[in-house]
Amino acid sequence: MGQKPYTCVPIHECGEPLAPIPEGFVRLSPHPYQQVGAPYGNASPFWLRVGVITALEAAQASLMSYGWRLAIFDAYRPVAVQQFMVEHTFRELCAQRDLDPQQLDASLATTLWEQVYLFWARPSQDPQQPPPHSTGAAVDLTLVDETGTLLDMGGAIDELSERSYPDFYDRHPHLAHAKNIAERRQRLNQAMSNAGFQRHPNEWWHFSLGDQLWAWQTQQQTGQSDIVARYGRIDFA
């Protein structure tokens, strides 16, 4: 289980501060990670870098033509929270399979951890390999309609299944409501992409701008190997 390829991208930290996501965005609350005891301290999961918020506002403005708004699930995540949630997810995965995490053989434990790390970044303490959310440049989100009702996106945020892959419903058009779900995912991605974001390869809900994953994906798309990250890990005491 090696490091993910984007962690090799250099970081040239720009020093831009964190700021609260404006009230014009729906916030999904109570916040699920806080509910299970994730150690945020005085930090907020509804913070992002200032420039990322500006881009998020542009994305939401374009979605208003459909009568939709963005609903924020999670944004800033200290490394301690990343560590907590990775371990929590592993325990949940074991519980779903009636397994005792303390009694797993090495092969099965490796298989389960690989499944976790398909969707979760490693909680690295290395400042050159920060988890995307710990930079304040990544956000997990979904869509609501004009009444504030969540739209069906075909799977829950953080779901450890193939339904989380962005193109799952494009590849399975026979499933119920597949066309509508695929269209919503495509429109969400288009709005975020037009505002400068990159979508996580494995997660329909995760978008980033300016972090290592964003830079790596942009390199892959453009062939420009000199693109670097401008947001590194940002700590809040």
C-alpha positions in Angstrom: 0.0 0.0 0.0 2.3 2.7 -1.3 1.8 6.4 -1.4 -0.6 7.9 -3.9 1.0 9.4 -7.1 -0.1 12.9 -6.4 2.0 13.1 -3.2 5.1 13.5 -5.4 3.9 16.9 -6.7 5.9 19.9 -5.2 4.1 22.3 -2.9 4.8 26.1 -3.2 2.7 27.3 -0.3 1.0 30.6 -1.1 0.1 31.5 2.5 -3.6 32.1 1.8 -5.7 31.9 5.0 -8.6 29.7 5.8 -12.0 31.4 6.0 -15.5 30.2 6.8 -17.6 29.0 3.9 -20.3 31.7 3.5 -23.9 31.3 4.7 -25.1 31.2 1.1 -24.1 27.5 0.9 -26.2 24.8 2.5 -24.3 23.0 5.2 -25.1 19.4 6.0 -25.4 19.3 9.8 -25.0 17.9 12.3 -21.6 17.3 11.0 -21.1 13.5 10.7 -17.4 13.4 11.8 -18.0 15.7 14.8 -20.9 13.4 15.7 -18.6 10.4 16.0 -16.0 12.3 18.0 -13.4 13.4 15.5 -10.9 15.8 17.2 -11.5 19.1 15.5 -10.6 21.2 18.5 -11.2 24.8 17.7 -11.2 24.2 13.9 -14.3 24.0 11.7 -15.1 21.5 9.0 -16.7 24.3 7.1 -13.5 26.3 6.4 -11.6 26.6 3.1 -8.9 28.7 1.6 -10.1 32.1 0.5 -9.4 31.5 -3.2 -11.2 28.1 -3.1 -14.3 29.8 -1.6 -14.3 32.3 -4.5 -14.2 29.5 -7.0 -16.9 27.6 -5.1 -19.2 30.7 -5.3 -18.7 30.7 -9.1 -19.6 27.1 -9.3 -22.8 27.6 -7.3 -23.8 30.6 -9.4 -23.7 28.5 -12.5 -25.8 25.7 -10.9 -28.5 28.2 -10.0 -29.8 28.0 -13.6 -31.0 24.5 -12.8 -32.5 25.7 -9.5 -29.7 23.8 -7.6 -27.3 24.8 -4.9 -24.3 23.2 -3.4 -24.6 21.5 0.0 -21.3 21.2 1.9 -20.6 17.9 3.6 -17.0 18.5 4.7 -14.1 20.8 3.9 -11.2 21.5 6.2 -9.9 18.5 8.0 -6.9 18.6 10.4 -4.6 15.6 10.1 -5.7 14.4 13.5 -9.3 14.2 12.1 -8.1 12.4 9.0 -6.3 9.8 11.2 -9.4 9.4 13.4 -11.8 9.0 10.4 -9.5 6.5 8.6 -9.4 4.3 11.7 -13.2 4.8 12.2 -13.8 3.7 8.7 -11.7 0.6 9.0 -13.5 -0.4 12.2 -16.9 0.2 10.5 -15.8 -2.0 7.5 -14.8 -4.7 9.9 -18.1 -4.4 11.8 -20.1 -4.7 8.5 -18.4 -8.1 7.9 -18.7 -9.3 11.6 -14.9 -9.2 11.9 -12.9 -8.3 15.0 -10.2 -5.8 13.9 -7.9 -7.1 16.6 -8.1 -10.7 15.3 -7.5 -10.2 11.5 -4.8 -12.2 9.7 -2.3 -10.0 7.8 -3.7 -10.7 4.4 -7.3 -9.9 5.2 -6.2 -6.7 7.1 -4.2 -5.6 4.1 -7.2 -6.2 1.8 -9.5 -4.1 4.1 -7.0 -1.3 4.4 -6.6 -1.2 0.6 -10.4 -0.8 0.3 -10.3 2.1 2.8 -7.5 3.8 1.0 -9.3 3.7 -2.3 -11.4 6.5 -0.9 -9.5 8.0 2.0 -6.1 9.7 1.9 -3.4 8.6 4.2 -3.2 10.7 7.4 0.5 11.5 6.7 2.3 13.9 9.1 4.8 14.6 6.4 4.3 18.3 5.4 5.2 17.3 1.8 2.4 14.7 1.6 -0.6 16.3 3.3 -4.1 14.7 3.0 -6.0 16.9 0.6 -8.6 18.1 3.1 -5.8 19.1 5.5 -4.8 21.8 3.0 -8.1 23.6 3.1 -8.3 23.2 -0.7 -10.6 20.2 -0.9 -14.3 20.0 -0.3 -16.9 17.2 -0.2 -20.3 18.3 -1.4 -23.6 17.4 -3.1 -26.7 19.1 -4.5 -30.0 20.4 -3.2 -33.0 21.7 -5.2 -34.7 25.0 -4.7 -36.6 23.7 -1.6 -33.3 22.6 0.0 -34.1 19.0 -0.6 -31.1 16.7 -1.3 -31.0 15.4 -4.8 -30.5 11.7 -5.4 -26.8 11.3 -6.5 -26.9 7.6 -6.6 -24.9 6.9 -3.4 -23.9 8.4 -0.1 -20.9 10.5 0.4 -18.0 8.3 1.8 -19.7 5.1 0.6 -17.1 2.4 0.1 -18.5 0.9 -3.1 -18.3 1.2 -6.8 -21.3 3.5 -6.8 -18.9 6.2 -5.6 -17.0 6.2 -8.8 -18.1 9.2 -10.8 -18.9 7.3 -14.0 -20.7 4.3 -12.3 -24.1 5.2 -13.6 -22.8 6.0 -17.1 -21.4 2.4 -17.1 -24.7 0.9 -15.7 -27.5 2.7 -17.6 -29.9 -0.2 -16.9 -30.1 0.7 -13.2 -33.1 2.6 -11.9 -32.8 6.4 -12.4 -29.3 5.9 -13.9 -29.8 8.6 -16.6 -30.9 11.2 -14.1 -28.2 10.4 -11.6 -25.5 10.4 -14.3 -26.7 13.8 -15.6 -26.7 15.3 -12.1 -23.1 14.1 -11.5 -22.1 15.4 -14.9 -23.6 18.8 -14.3 -22.0 19.1 -10.9 -18.7 18.2 -12.3 -19.0 20.6 -15.2 -19.9 23.5 -12.9 -17.0 22.7 -10.6 -14.6 22.1 -13.5 -15.6 25.4 -15.1 -14.7 27.1 -11.8 -11.3 25.5 -11.8 -11.8 22.5 -9.6 -10.7 18.9 -10.3 -12.9 16.0 -9.2 -11.4 13.1 -7.3 -11.0 10.0 -9.6 -12.8 7.7 -7.2 -15.4 10.0 -5.6 -18.3 11.9 -7.3 -18.5 14.3 -4.3 -14.8 15.3 -3.8 -13.4 18.4 -5.5 -10.2 20.3 -5.0 -8.4 23.4 -6.3 -4.7 24.1 -5.8 -3.7 21.1 -3.8 -1.4 18.3 -4.9 -4.2 16.1 -6.2 -5.5 19.0 -8.3 -2.0 19.7 -9.6 -1.4 16.1 -10.4 -4.7 15.7 -12.3 -4.0 18.9 -14.2 -0.6 17.6 -15.2 -2.2 14.4 -16.5 -4.7 16.4 -18.5 -2.5 19.0 -20.0 0.9 17.3 -20.2 2.4 20.2 -18.3 4.8 18.7 -15.7 5.7 22.0 -14.2 2.3 22.6 -12.5 2.7 22.6 -8.7 0.4 22.8 -5.7 -0.1 26.2 -4.1 -1.8 24.9 -1.0 0.0 22.7 1.5 -1.0 21.5 4.9 -2.4 24.3 7.1 -2.6 23.8 10.8 -5.0 25.5 13.2 -4.3 25.5 16.9 
